[in-house]
Amino acid sequence: MQQIDTLIQAHWIIPVVPENVWHEDHCIAVHEGKIIDLLTNDEALKKYQPDVFHQLDQHALMPGLINSHTHTAMSLFRGLADDLPLMEWLNGHIWPAEATWVSPEFVHDGTRLAVAEMLRGGTTCFNDMYFFPDETARVAAEANMRATVGMILIDFPTVWAANAEEYIHKGLKLHDEYRNHPLIKTAFAPHAPYTVSDEPLTKIQMLAEELDLPIHIHVHETADEIGGSMEHHQLRPIQRLEKLGLLTPRLLAVHMTQLSDGEISRLSKSGSHVVHCPESNLKLASGFCPVDKLLKAGINVALGTDGAASNNDLDMFGEMRCAALLAKAVAADASAVPAATALSMATINGAKALGIDYKTGSLEIGKAADLCAVNLGTIDSQPVYNPISQLVYATGRDKVSDVWVAGKHVVKDATLTTMNEVIIRQKAIEWGKKIMAADQKQQD
């Protein structure tokens, strides 16, 4: 018998690749952080002698979820300014709050809160865009969570950098620091076409090609954004990005609620990716991403939560369910975005967008053991005809019992093993009291 680190037996194993397939009464064999086998229970018990054996008789075992668009530190602004349109929300509350509070300590504590929430909810990887990305990377690495950390770029000065040159310089320094890290990757993260001018966009396009990195940007989020671009550039944002050479397979275009059929065709030809954030778009009344049209055009669509300030959670199970239901209403077609597609959007599609699908996003031999176990044995999950459908439509993150990242057991029996929940919760409460008092004073 072969000695291995871990053997996990589950009622259902959902590999995601191939899509809409599951295996009953199978095992995943894990050694040195990677999946080395997927086989029946009987075969596994004859072939392997594990150091640790997990028997999950009521569970579905699936890939860890990938949150493809976050602003993790903004978890400390959760619920600060609700029920407002995007620009009023930004100008009247969020940007003033950021000007007052954002610091290395704020980003560190806010990211810890977000990482704890995501791991507890079955998310094993996130793609972030925020200030002090060095703090975000440090928190994720310490928690043993996979992350793509955005090298933020914006035209105006902030506490992180004074100008485009400094943003790019600091970003490249971060990239150099983590270029060989097993869990942390980097991406260029220009905020949006309306906050970044042509010259820095052109520069990062060249650097992204040189360094083989993604470009992560909000684009076509609202009708106001389109109108502003037409006024200032006489081009729609997608046209402008195409003109500047950014419409390539490196592009992660976030939100995309305002799209013409011609733009969908150009996106398809370019190989660009779309990151859909349905709950945030609904909450801010930004519009509807035409997900069914995008998928039918062959465009890779991933899922993200956006920040907890505009969602107000980092719950990828909720995002899957919302994405599937909303797509049906928008397309006027009940068959649009079936459950298996929603699960792919939250796993392998996110990995493809981030350029890490060779490593994670599905349960395939040779990939990292990024796993999520969900208890489908509770009364509100019965009966189970189709475990994939059950995961998307009938269960939630509260049913996540165990999570592994690169084979490390980071959530065990619904408890974090790499983070101190008591300290994280107390820090969040302290920040909340300070931020609320300042916001109320400003509004008065």
Rosetta blueprint (number, residue, H / E / L):
1 M L
2 Q E
3 Q E
4 I E
5 D E
6 T E
7 L E
8 I E
9 Q E
10 A E
11 H E
12 W E
13 I E
14 I L
15 P L
16 V L
17 V L
18 P L
19 E L
20 N L
21 V L
22 W L
23 H E
24 E E
25 D E
26 H E
27 C E
28 I E
29 A E
30 V E
31 H E
32 E L
33 G L
34 K E
35 I E
36 I E
37 D E
38 L E
39 L E
40 T E
41 N H
42 D H
43 E H
44 A H
45 L H
46 K H
47 K H
48 Y E
49 Q E
50 P E
51 D E
52 V E
53 F E
54 H E
55 Q E
56 L E
57 D E
58 Q E
59 H E
60 A E
61 L E
62 M E
63 P E
64 G L
65 L E
66 I E
67 N E
68 S E
69 H E
70 T E
71 H L
72 T H
73 A H
74 M H
75 S H
76 L H
77 F H
78 R L
79 G L
80 L L
81 A L
82 D L
83 D L
84 L L
85 P L
86 L H
87 M H
88 E H
89 W H
90 L H
91 N H
92 G H
93 H H
94 I H
95 W H
96 P H
97 A H
98 E H
99 A H
100 T H
101 W H
102 V L
103 S L
104 P H
105 E H
106 F H
107 V H
108 H H
109 D H
110 G H
111 T H
112 R H
113 L H
114 A H
115 V H
116 A H
117 E H
118 M H
119 L H
120 R H
121 G L
122 G L
123 T E
124 T E
125 C E
126 F E
127 N E
128 D E
129 M L
130 Y L
131 F L
132 F L
133 P H
134 D H
135 E H
136 T H
137 A H
138 R H
139 V H
140 A H
141 A H
142 E H
143 A H
144 N L
145 M L
146 R E
147 A E
148 T E
149 V E
150 G E
151 M E
152 I E
153 L E
154 I L
155 D L
156 F L
157 P L
158 T L
159 V L
160 W L
161 A L
162 A L
163 N L
164 A H
165 E H
166 E H
167 Y H
168 I H
169 H H
170 K H
171 G H
172 L H
173 K H
174 L H
175 H H
176 D H
177 E H
178 Y H
179 R L
180 N L
181 H L
182 P L
183 L L
184 I E
185 K E
186 T E
187 A E
188 F E
189 A E
190 P E
191 H L
192 A L
193 P L
194 Y L
195 T L
196 V L
197 S L
198 D H
199 E H
200 P H
201 L H
202 T H
203 K H
204 I H
205 Q H
206 M H
207 L H
208 A H
209 E H
210 E H
211 L H
212 D L
213 L L
214 P L
215 I E
216 H E
217 I E
218 H E
219 V E
220 H L
221 E L
222 T L
223 A H
224 D H
225 E H
226 I H
227 G H
228 G H
229 S H
230 M H
231 E H
232 H H
233 H H
234 Q L
235 L L
236 R L
237 P H
238 I H
239 Q H
240 R H
241 L H
242 E H
243 K H
244 L L
245 G L
246 L L
247 L L
248 T L
249 P L
250 R L
251 L E
252 L E
253 A E
254 V E
255 H E
256 M L
257 T L
258 Q L
259 L L
260 S L
261 D H
262 G H
263 E H
264 I H
265 S H
266 R H
267 L H
268 S H
269 K H
270 S H
271 G L
272 S L
273 H E
274 V E
275 V E
276 H E
277 C L
278 P H
279 E H
280 S H
281 N H
282 L H
283 K H
284 L L
285 A L
286 S L
287 G L
288 F L
289 C L
290 P L
291 V H
292 D H
293 K H
294 L H
295 L H
296 K H
297 A L
298 G L
299 I L
300 N L
301 V E
302 A E
303 L E
304 G L
305 T L
306 D L
307 G L
308 A L
309 A L
310 S L
311 N L
312 N L
313 D L
314 L L
315 D L
316 M H
317 F H
318 G H
319 E H
320 M H
321 R H
322 C H
323 A H
324 A H
325 L H
326 L H
327 A H
328 K H
329 A H
330 V H
331 A H
332 A L
333 D L
334 A L
335 S L
336 A L
337 V L
338 P L
339 A H
340 A H
341 T H
342 A H
343 L H
344 S H
345 M H
346 A L
347 T L
348 I H
349 N H
350 G H
351 A H
352 K H
353 A H
354 L H
355 G L
356 I L
357 D L
358 Y L
359 K L
360 T L
361 G L
362 S L
363 L L
364 E L
365 I L
366 G L
367 K L
368 A E
369 A L
370 D L
371 L E
372 C E
373 A E
374 V E
375 N E
376 L L
377 G L
378 T L
379 I H
380 D H
381 S H
382 Q L
383 P L
384 V L
385 Y L
386 N L
387 P H
388 I H
389 S H
390 Q H
391 L H
392 V H
393 Y H
394 A L
395 T L
396 G L
397 R H
398 D H
399 K H
400 V E
401 S E
402 D E
403 V E
404 W E
405 V E
406 A L
407 G L
408 K E
409 H E
410 V E
411 V E
412 K E
413 D L
414 A L
415 T E
416 L E
417 T L
418 T L
419 M L
420 N L
421 E H
422 V H
423 I H
424 I H
425 R H
426 Q H
427 K H
428 A H
429 I H
430 E H
431 W H
432 G H
433 K H
434 K H
435 I H
436 M H
437 A H
438 A H
439 D H
440 Q H
441 K H
442 Q H
443 Q H
444 D L
